[in-house]
Amino acid sequence: MQETVIFSGTIIGEGQRVECEVRATKSLLDGDPSARPVFSGYTAMESDATDQLPDGNYDLLANGERIRFRRSDGRFFSRS
């Protein structure tokens, strides 16, 4: 079973620190109610604050995870 969930997060990098909302996919294994959920597909949701971030490399901190991404021409892209 999968569902979309929203977390609070923080974007840091390029001398910036911005609070944001983060959308992710929560997956549960069917038939095993004791299994821990798995979260994937983290995406920083666009807002007035994120729209003002300059192009560059950033880390998104949410739900105990650190997701690396870059911003280029006003869009977010994942990076490794």
N, C-alpha and C positions, 0 to 999 in steps of 0.2 A: 504494500500500500504506500502511495506517495501523496504528499500534500505540500503546498507552498506555505512557508512560514516567514515571519518578519522578525528580525533582531535589531537591537540598537548596536551601532558600530562606531568606530573611529577610523578616519583616514589620516595617515601621517606620512610626511615626506615633503621635499622641496620647501622646507621651512614652514610648512602648514600643519595644522591639526584641526580637523573638522569632524564634528559629530554628524552621523548620518543614520539612515535606516538601511538595512540590508535584507534582501530577499534571498531565500535559499530553498532547496528541495529537501524535505525530510522523508526518508524511506524507512519503512518498518518491514521486517521479515514476517510474512504470513505464517501463522501457525506457531510462532514462538514469542509469546507475550513478554518473556523475560529478556529478550534480546534488546540491546541498546539501539536506538535509532541512529541512522547514518545521515549526515548532512552533506550536501554537495551543491554545486552550481551557485556559489555565493555571488551576488551582484549588488553593488552599491546603487541605491535608488537615486535618481536625479533629483536635485533640489536647488534652491537658490544658492545655498552654501557650496554644493559640489560644482555648480556651474561656474563658480568664480575661481576654481583651482587652475593654476597654470599647467601647461603641458609638462610632463616629467614622470619620474618613477615614484610609486607610492606603495604603502602597505595598508591593507584593510584589516583591522582587528575586530573580530566579531565571534561570539560564541566560543571563545577560547582558541580560535584559529587565527593564523596570520596568512593572508592571501596577498600575493604580490601582483601588482598591475601597473600599467602605465596609462597616462592620459595623453592623447594626441589629437589635435584639431577638435577639442571639446568632447572626445569620446573615450570611454574606458576600454582597455584591452588587457587580457591576461598576459603574464610573463612568468618565466621560470627562473 
